[in-house]
């Protein structure tokens, strides 16, 4: 088991730079998730750690070894891909042990390591089956088992659940989390799904356009985002944003009938334009008709999400526990507690603290 350290890592394809000076430390035994929208560079960065992409600049360490130019086989990593990449003519047991067999590991040792991986992943009943006789979730467990038997210093996962249906994704999230707890290995996991990131990670790295926006634990990023991008990306549904203007120590919100709100932060000068951020669960529907129109209501059983439109066409999502009594096209009022509101500069989109 080893940690991973990236120092000013860059990546270029000819004149196009896609990774811009990444500095990151992943401690030994951490479960670190790279998350961000499509094209943000998260898979490229993972492949650079694996040695499948050349590093243009900077240094990369696994443990105390500089692996910047090392071959993938020399890095002490195992990678699990989005596609299972199993050999169709081999059994589960043969697939899991194939890498060790190619490295001429003794048969008894292969059998022992496959048996241990099978126990961890609950595959004992499937060892004699071939991939075509397995479900998608079982095939992905075999792919993970193949990685486990190699005994790597670092596990790399490149969107391993993307091809699974919703129910299997939940099941496999639990399996991967349990696997990390049991073997305690360093794991780096790439996903575009922030729910996966929140439920699996010890540490989340939010990426955008090849740069790190923020690093922290799931709750740190959720409760204390550094900028509007992170605030909107982490959380489902994301944070609501309304435009406002600082006036005489308060913030005026044009979309809410020019209402004024006083906040416990050091406000910039009067006239400064800002974004007001507030999460759906921190907004309440209040009695009486207002200027907000009910656009969509999602009834999810224990919770409902009401999507409102302001007269200026800004969207507000409100979380309501239980069933909602709102009807499409009806008018509504809202209120929110000032200490749950965060501010972002309109131009830079950085947090105002």
KOLLUMMAR-381907 format. One line per 4 residues: number of its first residue (from 0); their letters; for each residue x, y, z of C-alpha. Coordinates in steps of 0.25 Angstrom, whole numbers. Example, Ala and Ser with C-alpha at 12.3 -4.5 7.8 and 13.67 -1.06 7.14 Angstrom:
0> as> 49:-18:31  55:-4:29
This chain:
0> xxxx> 0:0:0  5:14:-4  1:28:-5  1:36:-18
4> xxxx> 7:50:-20  6:59:-32  15:71:-34  11:81:-44
8> xxxx> 6:71:-54  3:76:-68  -2:69:-81  -2:74:-95
12> xxxx> -6:68:-108  2:76:-118  -2:91:-115  -14:87:-107
16> xxxx> -12:87:-92  -22:78:-85  -16:77:-71  -11:90:-64
20> xxxx> -1:89:-53  -8:78:-44  -2:78:-29  -9:67:-21
24> xxxx> -5:57:-10  -13:45:-7  -10:38:6  -7:23:8
28> xxxx> -20:16:9  -29:28:5  -41:26:-5  -40:38:-14
32> xxxx> -50:41:-24  -48:50:-37  -61:56:-41  -65:67:-51
36> xxxx> -73:69:-64  -69:61:-77  -56:67:-83  -51:72:-70
40> xxxx> -38:63:-70  -41:53:-59  -40:41:-68  -27:46:-74
44> xxxx> -21:49:-61  -24:35:-56  -18:29:-68  -6:37:-66
48> xxxx> -4:32:-52  -6:18:-58  5:21:-69  -5:19:-80
52> xxxx> -3:34:-84  11:41:-84  13:52:-75  17:65:-82
56> xxxx> 22:72:-69  23:71:-54  27:59:-45  18:47:-40
60> xxxx> 21:38:-28  15:25:-23  21:23:-9  35:28:-10
64> xxxx> 37:24:-24  37:34:-36  29:27:-46  27:39:-56
68> xxxx> 34:32:-67  32:17:-62  24:7:-70  10:3:-65
72> xxxx> 15:-11:-61  26:-4:-52  17:5:-44  10:-5:-35
76> xxxx> -4:-1:-39  -16:-9:-44  -27:-3:-52  -42:-6:-54
80> xxxx> -48:0:-66  -62:4:-70  -63:-9:-79  -61:-22:-72
84> xxxx> -50:-27:-82  -52:-42:-78  -47:-53:-87  -60:-60:-91
88> xxxx> -54:-74:-93  -48:-74:-78  -56:-77:-65  -57:-67:-54
92> xxxx> -45:-74:-47  -36:-74:-60  -40:-59:-63  -36:-55:-48
96> xxxx> -23:-62:-48  -18:-60:-63  -9:-48:-60  -2:-56:-49
100> xxxx> -1:-68:-59  6:-59:-69  16:-55:-59  19:-69:-56
104> xxxx> 14:-69:-42  13:-83:-36  0:-90:-37  -3:-92:-22
108> xxxx> 0:-77:-20  -10:-73:-31  -21:-82:-26  -19:-76:-12
112> xxxx> -20:-62:-16  -32:-64:-25  -39:-71:-14  -36:-59:-5
116> xxxx> -41:-49:-15  -53:-58:-18  -57:-58:-3  -56:-43:-2
120> xxxx> -65:-41:-14  -74:-53:-11  -71:-60:-24  -69:-74:-19
124> xxxx> -81:-79:-25  -77:-74:-39  -63:-78:-41  -66:-89:-51
128> xxxx> -75:-80:-59  -71:-73:-72  -74:-58:-73  -86:-60:-82
132> xxxx> -93:-67:-70  -91:-55:-61  -99:-42:-59  -93:-29:-61
136> xxxx> -90:-27:-46  -84:-40:-45  -75:-38:-57  -70:-25:-51
140> xxxx> -67:-32:-38  -59:-42:-46  -51:-30:-52  -49:-24:-38
144> xxxx> -44:-38:-33  -34:-39:-45  -29:-26:-39  -28:-30:-25
148> xxxx> -20:-43:-28  -9:-35:-33  -7:-29:-19  -5:-15:-25
152> xxxx> 0:-3:-17  -11:6:-23  -25:2:-29  -30:11:-40
156> xxxx> -44:11:-45  -49:18:-58  -64:20:-57  -66:5:-54
160> xxxx> -81:6:-51  -85:14:-64  -90:2:-71  -99:-4:-60
164> xxxx> -114:-1:-58  -118:8:-46  -120:-3:-36  -107:-10:-39
168> xxxx> -100:3:-38  -105:5:-24  -101:-10:-20  -87:-8:-26
172> xxxx> -85:5:-19  -87:-3:-6  -78:-14:-11  -67:-5:-14
176> xxxx> -68:3:-1  -68:-10:7  -56:-15:-1  -48:-2:3
180> xxxx> -52:-4:17  -47:-19:17  -34:-17:10  -30:-3:13
184> xxxx> -23:0:0  -21:13:-7  -32:15:-17  -34:26:-28
188> xxxx> -47:26:-34  -52:34:-46  -67:37:-48  -76:48:-54
192> xxxx> -87:44:-43  -85:53:-31  -94:43:-23  -84:33:-25
196> xxxx> -73:43:-21  -81:47:-8  -84:32:-4  -70:26:-7
200> xxxx> -59:36:-4  -51:40:7  -45:51:-1  -52:57:-14
204> xxxx> -44:65:-24  -53:74:-33  -48:76:-47  -52:86:-57
208> xxxx> -44:89:-71  -32:81:-66  -31:89:-53  -34:86:-38
212> xxxx> -45:94:-33  -45:89:-19  -41:77:-11  -47:72:2
216> xxxx> -56:62:9  -70:60:3  -76:69:15  -66:79:14
220> xxxx> -69:82:-1  -84:81:1  -84:90:13  -73:100:10
224> xxxx> -71:101:-5  -60:110:-10  -67:115:-22  -80:114:-30
228> xxxx> -76:103:-39  -73:94:-27  -86:98:-20  -94:95:-32
232> xxxx> -87:82:-35  -87:75:-21  -101:72:-16  -113:66:-23
236> xxxx> -121:75:-27  -110:85:-27  -110:98:-20  -120:109:-24
240> xxxx> -113:122:-30  -120:136:-30  -114:149:-35  -113:160:-24
244> xxxx> -108:174:-22  -101:178:-9  -108:191:-3  -105:197:10
248> xxxx> -100:185:17  -111:175:12  -113:168:-1  -125:172:-10
252> xxxx> -131:160:-19  -138:166:-31  -144:152:-34  -151:152:-21
256> xxxx> -159:165:-21  -146:173:-18  -146:167:-4  -134:170:5
260> xxxx> -126:160:13  -115:162:23  -104:152:24  -93:149:34
264> xxxx> -82:151:25  -73:163:21  -80:169:9  -73:176:-2
268> xxxx> -76:190:-6  -90:195:-9  -94:193:-23  -86:180:-24
272> xxxx> -93:169:-32  -93:155:-26  -99:141:-27  -107:137:-15
276> xxxx> -106:122:-12  -116:113:-4  -118:98:-4  -132:93:-7
280> xxxx> -134:87:7  -132:101:13  -144:108:6  -158:107:11
284> xxxx> -171:109:3  -179:119:11  -194:122:11  -200:132:1
288> xxxx> -199:134:-14  -186:140:-19  -178:144:-31  -172:130:-33
292> xxxx> -179:120:-42  -179:105:-40  -172:99:-52  -170:84:-49
296> xxxx> -172:75:-36  -164:62:-34  -171:53:-24  -161:43:-19
300> xxxx> -169:37:-8  -162:42:5  -157:55:-2  -162:64:-13
304> xxxx> -155:74:-21  -163:87:-25  -157:94:-37  -161:109:-37
308> xxxx> -159:120:-48  -157:134:-44  -162:146:-52  -148:148:-57
312> xxxx> -148:133:-62  -138:129:-51  -140:114:-46  -142:111:-31
316> xxxx> -143:97:-26  -149:94:-12  -149:81:-4  -161:77:3
320> xxxx> -162:65:12  -174:56:9  -184:59:-2  -185:73:-8
324> xxxx> -199:80:-10  -194:89:-20  -200:89:-34  -194:92:-48
328> xxxx> -195:107:-51  -199:111:-37  -192:123:-30  -184:121:-18
332> xxxx> -176:129:-7  -163:124:-1  -154:128:11  -140:124:15
336> xxxx> -131:125:27  -120:135:25  -109:127:32  -111:116:21
340> xxxx> -108:126:10  -95:127:3  -90:138:-6  -81:137:-19
344> xxxx> -75:149:-27  -83:150:-40  -71:152:-48  -60:143:-42
348> xxxx> -71:133:-36  -62:131:-24  -68:130:-10  -69:143:-2
352> x> -66:140:12
